[in-house]
């Protein structure tokens, strides 16, 4: 069974540009989460999808960030326009609704560098 | 609200020595607790978890953790460190019956010396 996959693994963009990160969750997992880790700090929650609906987006830093999950499958996180403080590692995770006690499965992350 | 505190951003041990990584949590309900590990250039991997039942839980690679409600702790231990254990370790808490969204600590980098 394929795990959570994220694309790209690394992205370097200039301030003011747009970047789109993609996450493919484990097949059948209704819950999809986005997290971000700024260097040296904790892994912070951004938002949570249940299928295609945003269940909780309280962690989204500002309106430059837009997340979508079309058809309840893969998800994208767009940053437009990117700022220097957006640099960090963006993690995606998924979990099944029926067994959330098993924990969330994480992808390898996308390392975003804004220069 | 839930939160996690990991004491020590870096822990250094010699190969063969005991590994102890500390985690204290705050939760308004009996929590689910997790330890994740991130090896260099890899994603987060679930090491072990506590949900209900036995308070001493065993995970992969010889790690174990004990849930102590009275101390609100979930420290991670391994009797004998290997060089391959060098990685970053994250403790996380989630609240069953609520959103289940895991909240993470800042992480502890484990350094293993030969």
Interface residues (C-beta under 8 A of the other chain):
Chain A: X3 X4 X6 X31 X33 X35 X40 X41 X42 X43 X44 X45 X48 X55 X56 X91 X93 X95 X100 X101 X102 X103 X104 X105 X106 X107 X108 X109
Chain B: X4 X9 X32 X34 X36 X42 X43 X44 X45 X46 X49 X51 X90 X94 X96 X99 X100 X101 X102 X103 X104 X105 X106 X107
